[in-house]
């Protein structure tokens, strides 16, 4: 029904919509949303027929149209309305017992289906015939019916003579007048089953069902591939499923698409049909609580109340590619947040880093780029992808950002450095950013700020007039990149952006991320390219989610700061946690505290404590600090030196749950769990609780003996 509203809106009609089915039904919900988007009135009938009739009477329609769902009869608000022109749409063929009118033509093997516009008395005013393909489903046929209805409605509104079409061959493949079966019979031949499966395919409604005669267990069948899997596995394998009480689903985390360090090469059960008994169970996301305490996650997105509306509007426009209005609006949001004049939205933070490196001229192994050793590997990956060579260097132990001393040493020993990447860590502005910024200006080097974790934060600077002022993280660098992956301050699922105040540089990055097409040669040479670029632009649907999430950034920042303050108070109130050091920011800076990270005391192993905590408290999600890039084989070279601070952070750091969904009691539970884990690990002589710079774990030889390894200061 919703598709007819566009035809009415295009002709400037004033429309009152009545939802005759339950408001929770998928079709009624879509109908209501589309009506509101177009500025039409909407009334859900439900049990309020009398009041709805009064609304319709007050509306005084020129004509009324009823589109039944299956065999539904017109509601009283339609039949009792004083209106001289009333019409009913009929489509398909409703067999006795069939769930919807599209079922009949497909199951009976007809070559075509018919749509009729008639009066309540049954007089045909117009009709159309739509052809059925060999792979037609109830869903695709419904779309064809809707298109034909729109054309008939347009003709009715325009006052022309409506076409009348008849089926060339109305004879069905099966016997006329048959009653529709309700499930698949095991003795049917495959051709009949295949038609039944297609006739029953109308998501989100239930698919076709088949029953295992040995157990009475029913399964949904959506394709013939699933039927073959059912025959091969279910009819020969009737093992009962395991219970899921007080447990958690197989976990992954927001930081990896493949479940941490375990790469899953594929799902062996991808074609296994689902049990009908499981239909009421919600889809299970990784790590979800199954009858257990809620999961206290590291991070979760704050999507915002407008996401559904924006996505619906994008779908209704049919523009779901790149460069659409929501992409442009999202880029404006990000540019405002980062204090930049231009932005280019792309498909990931890694893609943004690639675009920035290419725009800044990185293209040859002789182009050396200083990158933080303590950050996501994507920072160095992008340099390699662009053609350059990354040199990981050390961080400071306060903000965990790039160290000025490390930058100076690297510049002294490497004459081929073309630029520096600074990555403020965990939402805290890099302590030495301004000094590094000034050093790059002096040396004629570009500076890229990888603000994927810290946009929304601000730092204190002195402006040219000598006055102190606060500027957004990302606003001073030659180019800035951000990530809008699910767990970031603005989360869309996966995405990123290149930003800057030099619009030419940002345009160059966009060119590299748009497959580097030839410039200034006209439309007809659109498929010619000047260089080998990448196809990295962000699509419209993700940008629509991003707009809604960006609108909620002030709330996200407020919640993150509150969570960090709860951790500070929780650590101060517990004697066992007072030796833990939290990340520090420079005076005057305003972090967003994207993640609260805790550096454990006396060189204790973050891995031992974190793993013990998650074992004893499976509802709490703990993650390690970044693995130092200088220790990874893929980035090692004679140019890369030791980074003791980054290695110290990796070995002794635990990242604590920081999701915006956390409450103060949740944080208190994490603090209690951390104190418990510290005590348990310290008391267990089998635990590798201490570490040294060689990354070799040190175990206590006997209770009470002190470790021989020392941490780097």
Steps between C-alpha positions, in 0.01 A plus 500: 500500500784738583607514134167658402567799722774629270251511212260703713775734624623565144158636412470722805219304660400552860491150648373333817644149547331229705700203630244223513741234631671501837747785542774256588464314168799564269285620211300740715815642658654573157170648381484729803862613468463578129179694564666716764807560280276633222305722739180294483270429790501149645251323726552149637158338519553216746194497727421867442270465201251756629757773559669420169166533325455842654844607377421378148164675503669824595756455225222481233691300235434539127579132454607204713725205414532171690794264446426174682767280655393156385128436547449792740167676470469879481487663846194691616685828457510419126156351450316762709676805356282733300700505179369461144819344364623190679742246357664173604821353364520124448820321401613145430275209587409414854473123529305366795744472789771704325685754717500778236372560146847464344512137612250367245653615170847379601404166654267420213775576249316778318684709244336824614298662776225758485435827688146639500353835610131449574207658681369356829226338292753309291490708182841503332629850424844404375751216511856407414695180449851442632724219376653246737861393458631151564651617831211720614440515876203634691709803592602587144147437370362732768736770375370446145142515624576827680649653185194401299271644770690830487453522123127430529467755780685760293260441213202532734627830641580638155148424379599292200354171383646216700633191321333165544715194458426130519732209564599333174500160667310487827529125529720411797754219494320328785134430545269801527324556829761316704567597860846636567721262701643642821839326496733298278419132463797264483347309206471806272728515202762775497318718246194528726715565808697766314178686403365468855822642647491797261129557562568511876795737481369836627741630768459583781212249500581136578653292222374159383507224761600135490481246783742228602272193538734339753489783753204717395743795487402760237754698296482807277605447138593812301676336207558167332855505635357499850270214402800294388673579830185393688493171313869434552529599864164515676340187361819315593603704807243573770733617774335732753630853544684601815350730760610864530398601849727742688759515225636732233503463125832442324673833537688739278550868557457837332868517408512208261287374216628147550477442874831619636798280423288206380418527131184309419529381142130430458182372657455131429131531583427784261232299313356321804129588532385665822265324740148638514521472880778761495298758309407703808858524619668826401804494277805444719783751476853399603544486876130546572374393841284188476310498827803647677608840631521771233831537319712796612661585170808694407303726269164522327358754255258776594307509176236763574122521459505629141689208346194305395337806347812600309557146370137470396524826310819385327334175395191684379719726284662191339839675524711267715832556324768760570489881488136510611345766725558305821867448409533876453322571827713247685816659365376835631444347844852355511661820372324697773602252770866507392517874426590449133385662176469186287422132544479186289309203645642156420434138593737462797760675709765294318366626166516855638864451596575364153334800333689739726836334429443510124384862512813590697719347231604169656569265212850350521697291752744789527217703657545437872209578732527512879204324661414418863608159621207500744195521274289293264709337226280668238711811547810324365299282259382810315856620448589163348185496284587847371848380407708647784687356796375549859742545789328427834630719784427520871225669702490692826377327816241764593270552201638198305539732201805535277807612692677823395833351609440194282412723202821701542716188519332346195547817293867514593566143389268487194548767235230369270206579729223682311239524773376401845178332614376582852226279645348637823413190696175389667337844471783702660683775302867411450713671765773604253277583203568876491876454528494239222279730293751787532792267428334379178444862392867577561617195303250542216329169577131425478312388813205261488288459811341157529213615722297180459464459878507863613286723281266707711786579740668841514845621597635824641717705261641852481373687194713746293381784724653325800163407649410158632213333318361150451483338159350166391731202465570468129472870412872587488653212304571507127237228470290324761332161478220355710328165530124463538506128564236365736701547817625852430361831632276516193418146385341395171617138471811559293631824353742789528589840360791715386479859623705816476508874446675468164205419274735408214669232711167354609383502136819314405431240768147464367639448150725217619204342684281527186725282278705800374297585188633719220423863569355758264433260213119494503233247585569263211846419634380432852655152499852624426746532788818697562623272780413180688275617782246331724119491514456614860208747505237473776148395387188697580341259749801504732515878472134518602584302816801726546291817492280365778803389703682832453199682637546301822872571544448747790312227689770245418775732629306574818450130570864411428625768737260384770617139462864606534420698813326194648813295438716767665276496806482121503877460491551761772247325727667158472838443663584215261459733199687805623822384335337513157586796277243651267580687182574872547418805294683832486359791706229680308435214257152346490513125422196299397633191686390267221645210699614488860836320506668383823875445531552229762749540787849360534522355151212258544390327181193656343436176314501291819273740687268565207454135412445405864241775537303385194518140616355582842266773370384393152264797477792745498688570178872581536739577216879544483690810405639528149769255401809716428554538127878487536474139623296381202697318232315682223637839614847404621800648320846638582332842526272390785636520853368390838189664641515417872202714600271340241615156611441589865147614423422186304617269776347686793184660361140383515222684319184507710135501389418854388174460310264794516239249620677449835350621826687591817419160659644334188827688547501406870471134399795535262708658776414216739582244231834665424595498869405132520703412189807687625487315830435163335788534255743624766412203723537236228863390450408342166396832348755686281438820692817693422667592174822654372607678181575170324124426526587181686255431785655450844338261745558494872718211608341480842243689697642821643799532261533825312527508119830571329353678197452877505265717298616789287424835660 
